[in-house]
Amino acid sequence: MATKQSETDRCVFCRIASGVDDSTTLVYDDDDFAAFRDLRPAAEHHYLVVPKRHVGNPKTLTTADRDLGRERKVEQCGYAQRRYRPVKNLLKVGKCVVGKQGGNPEASRYGFHWPPFNTVQHLHMHAIYPPDRMGFFARLAYRPDSLWFVTVDWLLNRLESD
């Protein structure tokens, strides 16, 4: 008899973030978030930052997602985060990862592919450095605030207006 797989079992990013996928090396790992290199990097530094718990694509987020969670302190990056705020925390972790991997966090591009232009239905933020060294097609795929790729600020503004 077949057993029903949970969303976590079916989701590739859930498996990667939990450490079950041996083919992917985590460049960042804490209780709530994980980061790893993109399989098809658009630039020298291209990372995906994901929450460890399954959260749908960015279009599924609501205003309630801004303030979910508990008190926490993130030691790896030297910042304190008071609440689980997926989008803001993804950005903080992304900046940390880019910096620790030798990139410039302040000159990086951070954002999300917007459905239907995303391939994995698990919230993941792209952290890309240097964006000015991306090839022609990558510049199109990761063009800020286009129909298919939105910045962190755009997503936060959308959540505020809901």
C-alpha contacts under 8 A as a table, 3 or more apart, distances in Angstrom:
res1	aa1	res2	aa2	distance
5	Q	8	T	7.96
5	Q	9	D	5.85
5	Q	10	R	6.43
6	S	9	D	5.14
6	S	10	R	6.38
7	E	10	R	5.18
7	E	11	C	5.94
7	E	54	H	7.57
8	T	11	C	5.26
8	T	14	C	5.44
8	T	15	R	7.00
8	T	54	H	6.50
9	D	12	V	7.78
9	D	14	C	7.26
9	D	15	R	6.79
11	C	14	C	5.27
11	C	15	R	6.47
11	C	120	V	7.77
11	C	121	Q	7.76
11	C	122	H	7.35
12	V	15	R	5.16
12	V	16	I	6.21
12	V	120	V	7.76
13	F	16	I	4.95
13	F	17	A	5.94
13	F	50	V	7.35
13	F	120	V	7.72
13	F	122	H	6.64
14	C	17	A	5.20
14	C	18	S	6.08
14	C	52	K	6.28
14	C	53	R	7.05
14	C	54	H	6.39
14	C	122	H	7.82
15	R	18	S	5.27
15	R	19	G	6.30
15	R	20	V	5.15
15	R	21	D	5.61
16	I	19	G	5.22
16	I	20	V	5.95
16	I	21	D	4.92
16	I	22	D	7.84
16	I	24	T	6.59
17	A	20	V	7.69
17	A	26	L	7.71
17	A	29	D	7.80
17	A	33	F	7.34
17	A	34	A	5.38
17	A	35	A	7.58
17	A	50	V	7.24
17	A	51	P	7.66
17	A	52	K	5.48
18	S	21	D	7.85
18	S	52	K	6.67
19	G	22	D	6.90
21	D	24	T	6.12
22	D	25	T	7.36
24	T	36	F	7.15
25	T	36	F	6.27
25	T	37	R	7.78
26	L	29	D	6.51
26	L	34	A	6.64
26	L	35	A	5.65
26	L	36	F	4.72
26	L	37	R	7.74
27	V	34	A	7.60
27	V	35	A	5.58
27	V	36	F	5.25
27	V	37	R	7.49
27	V	97	V	7.16
28	Y	33	F	7.66
28	Y	34	A	5.23
28	Y	35	A	4.87
28	Y	36	F	6.95
28	Y	97	V	6.73
29	D	32	D	7.91
29	D	33	F	5.99
29	D	34	A	4.47
29	D	35	A	6.66
30	D	33	F	5.54
30	D	34	A	6.49
30	D	74	V	7.70
31	D	52	K	7.62
32	D	51	P	5.82
32	D	52	K	5.28
32	D	53	R	7.22
33	F	49	V	7.06
33	F	50	V	5.68
33	F	51	P	4.45
33	F	52	K	5.15
33	F	90	L	7.67
33	F	93	V	7.85
34	A	49	V	5.84
34	A	50	V	5.50
34	A	51	P	6.47
34	A	52	K	6.52
35	A	47	Y	6.45
35	A	48	L	5.45
35	A	49	V	4.29
35	A	50	V	6.22
35	A	94	G	7.77
35	A	97	V	7.59
36	F	47	Y	5.42
36	F	48	L	5.54
36	F	49	V	6.80
37	R	41	P	7.47
37	R	45	H	7.79
37	R	46	H	5.90
37	R	47	Y	4.35
37	R	48	L	6.18
38	D	41	P	5.26
38	D	46	H	5.71
38	D	47	Y	5.21
38	D	48	L	5.94
41	P	44	E	7.03
41	P	45	H	7.30
41	P	46	H	5.28
41	P	47	Y	7.87
42	A	45	H	7.92
42	A	46	H	6.33
42	A	128	I	7.23
42	A	134	M	5.64
42	A	135	G	7.16
42	A	138	A	5.50
43	A	46	H	5.84
43	A	128	I	6.40
43	A	129	Y	6.07
43	A	130	P	6.25
43	A	131	P	6.76
43	A	133	R	6.35
43	A	134	M	5.29
43	A	135	G	7.99
44	E	128	I	7.93
44	E	129	Y	6.51
44	E	130	P	6.99
45	H	98	V	6.92
45	H	101	Q	7.70
45	H	103	G	6.86
45	H	127	A	7.63
45	H	128	I	5.59
45	H	129	Y	4.99
45	H	130	P	7.02
46	H	126	H	6.87
46	H	127	A	5.60
46	H	128	I	4.45
46	H	129	Y	6.47
47	Y	94	G	7.63
47	Y	97	V	7.95
47	Y	98	V	7.87
47	Y	126	H	5.81
47	Y	127	A	5.14
47	Y	128	I	6.58
48	L	94	G	7.93
48	L	124	H	6.00
48	L	125	M	5.52
48	L	126	H	4.85
48	L	127	A	6.32
49	V	90	L	6.11
49	V	93	V	7.21
49	V	94	G	6.24
49	V	124	H	5.46
49	V	125	M	5.18
49	V	126	H	6.61
49	V	127	A	7.48
50	V	90	L	6.98
50	V	122	H	7.70
50	V	123	L	6.17
50	V	124	H	4.67
50	V	125	M	6.65
51	P	54	H	6.89
51	P	55	V	7.14
51	P	86	P	7.06
51	P	90	L	7.57
51	P	123	L	7.04
51	P	124	H	7.43
54	H	122	H	6.28
54	H	123	L	7.68
55	V	122	H	5.52
55	V	123	L	5.52
56	G	59	K	7.81
56	G	60	T	5.82
56	G	61	L	7.38
56	G	121	Q	5.43
56	G	122	H	4.64
56	G	123	L	5.38
57	N	60	T	5.67
57	N	61	L	7.40
57	N	114	W	7.80
57	N	115	P	7.42
57	N	120	V	7.69
57	N	121	Q	4.96
57	N	122	H	5.12
57	N	123	L	4.58
57	N	124	H	7.56
58	P	61	L	5.53
58	P	112	F	7.14
58	P	114	W	6.79
58	P	115	P	7.92
58	P	123	L	5.81
58	P	155	L	7.75
59	K	114	W	6.90
59	K	115	P	6.87
61	L	64	A	7.88
61	L	65	D	6.10
61	L	159	L	7.46
62	T	65	D	5.46
62	T	66	R	7.54
62	T	159	L	5.99
62	T	162	D	7.08
63	T	66	R	5.59
63	T	67	D	7.92
63	T	159	L	5.15
63	T	160	E	6.53
63	T	162	D	6.35
64	A	67	D	6.04
64	A	68	L	6.69
65	D	68	L	5.48
65	D	85	R	6.61
65	D	86	P	7.01
66	R	84	Y	7.58
66	R	85	R	4.89
66	R	86	P	6.84
66	R	87	V	7.57
66	R	159	L	7.77
67	D	83	R	6.41
67	D	84	Y	6.25
67	D	85	R	5.53
68	L	83	R	6.85
68	L	84	Y	5.31
68	L	85	R	6.25
69	G	83	R	5.73
69	G	84	Y	4.55
69	G	85	R	7.52
70	R	82	R	7.25
70	R	83	R	5.32
70	R	84	Y	6.01
71	E	81	Q	7.20
71	E	82	R	4.88
71	E	83	R	5.26
71	E	84	Y	7.42
72	R	80	A	7.03
72	R	81	Q	5.75
72	R	82	R	5.70
72	R	83	R	6.65
72	R	84	Y	7.76
73	K	79	Y	6.98
73	K	80	A	4.64
73	K	81	Q	5.51
73	K	82	R	7.16
74	V	77	C	6.38
74	V	78	G	6.49
74	V	79	Y	5.82
74	V	80	A	5.70
74	V	81	Q	6.76
75	E	78	G	5.14
75	E	79	Y	6.71
75	E	80	A	7.74
77	C	93	V	7.30
77	C	96	C	5.59
81	Q	84	Y	7.50
81	Q	89	N	7.69
84	Y	89	N	7.26
85	R	88	K	5.67
85	R	89	N	5.79
86	P	89	N	5.25
86	P	90	L	5.91
87	V	90	L	5.15
87	V	91	L	6.40
87	V	152	V	6.97
87	V	156	L	7.35
88	K	91	L	5.18
88	K	92	K	6.38
88	K	152	V	7.85
89	N	92	K	4.98
89	N	93	V	6.06
90	L	93	V	5.19
90	L	94	G	5.91
90	L	125	M	6.63
91	L	94	G	4.94
91	L	95	K	6.15
91	L	110	Y	7.17
91	L	125	M	7.66
91	L	152	V	7.35
92	K	95	K	5.24
92	K	96	C	6.23
93	V	96	C	4.97
93	V	97	V	6.11
94	G	97	V	5.13
94	G	98	V	6.18
94	G	105	P	7.93
94	G	110	Y	7.70
94	G	125	M	7.82
94	G	126	H	7.91
94	G	127	A	5.73
95	K	98	V	5.27
95	K	99	G	6.14
95	K	105	P	4.81
95	K	106	E	7.54
95	K	127	A	7.57
96	C	99	G	5.23
96	C	100	K	6.07
96	C	105	P	7.22
97	V	100	K	5.15
97	V	101	Q	6.02
98	V	101	Q	5.22
98	V	102	G	6.42
98	V	103	G	5.02
98	V	104	N	6.48
98	V	105	P	5.56
98	V	108	S	7.95
98	V	127	A	7.17
98	V	128	I	7.85
98	V	129	Y	7.34
99	G	102	G	5.30
99	G	103	G	5.05
99	G	104	N	5.69
99	G	105	P	5.46
100	K	103	G	7.34
103	G	108	S	7.96
103	G	129	Y	6.22
103	G	130	P	7.46
104	N	107	A	5.48
104	N	108	S	6.40
104	N	129	Y	7.00
104	N	130	P	7.76
105	P	108	S	5.36
105	P	129	Y	7.76
107	A	129	Y	7.06
107	A	130	P	6.96
107	A	131	P	7.88
108	S	127	A	6.73
108	S	128	I	5.48
108	S	129	Y	4.71
108	S	130	P	5.93
108	S	131	P	6.31
109	R	126	H	7.65
109	R	127	A	5.83
109	R	128	I	5.08
109	R	129	Y	6.55
109	R	130	P	7.78
109	R	131	P	6.22
110	Y	125	M	6.65
110	Y	126	H	5.46
110	Y	127	A	4.71
110	Y	128	I	6.46
110	Y	151	T	6.04
110	Y	152	V	6.46
111	G	125	M	5.41
111	G	126	H	5.35
111	G	127	A	7.01
111	G	142	Y	7.99
111	G	144	P	7.51
111	G	149	F	6.62
111	G	150	V	5.43
111	G	151	T	4.19
111	G	152	V	5.35
112	F	124	H	6.70
112	F	125	M	5.16
112	F	126	H	6.16
112	F	149	F	5.50
112	F	150	V	5.35
112	F	151	T	6.42
112	F	152	V	7.42
113	H	117	F	5.87
113	H	118	N	5.23
113	H	142	Y	7.94
113	H	148	W	5.44
113	H	149	F	4.33
113	H	150	V	6.36
114	W	117	F	5.49
114	W	118	N	6.07
114	W	147	L	7.13
114	W	148	W	4.92
114	W	149	F	5.56
114	W	150	V	6.65
115	P	118	N	5.42
115	P	148	W	7.09
116	P	119	T	7.97
116	P	148	W	7.73
117	F	148	W	5.54
117	F	149	F	7.97
118	N	121	Q	7.26
128	I	131	P	6.13
130	P	133	R	5.61
130	P	134	M	7.27
131	P	134	M	5.51
131	P	139	R	7.76
134	M	138	A	5.74
134	M	139	R	5.90
135	G	138	A	5.27
135	G	139	R	6.11
136	F	139	R	5.23
136	F	140	L	6.56
137	F	140	L	5.07
137	F	141	A	6.17
138	A	141	A	4.91
138	A	142	Y	5.94
139	R	142	Y	5.35
139	R	143	R	5.62
140	L	143	R	5.19
141	A	148	W	7.41
141	A	149	F	7.10
142	Y	148	W	7.99
142	Y	149	F	5.78
143	R	146	S	5.96
143	R	149	F	6.22
144	P	149	F	5.80
144	P	150	V	5.51
144	P	151	T	5.87
145	D	148	W	7.64
145	D	149	F	5.73
145	D	150	V	4.36
145	D	151	T	6.04
145	D	154	W	7.10
146	S	149	F	5.34
146	S	150	V	6.35
147	L	150	V	7.56
150	V	154	W	6.13
150	V	155	L	6.80
151	T	154	W	5.17
151	T	155	L	6.40
152	V	155	L	5.18
152	V	156	L	6.14
153	D	156	L	5.06
153	D	157	N	6.07
154	W	157	N	5.17
154	W	158	R	6.22
155	L	158	R	5.02
155	L	159	L	6.25
156	L	159	L	5.07
156	L	160	E	6.20
157	N	160	E	5.01
157	N	161	S	6.27
158	R	161	S	5.22
158	R	162	D	6.37
159	L	162	D	5.33
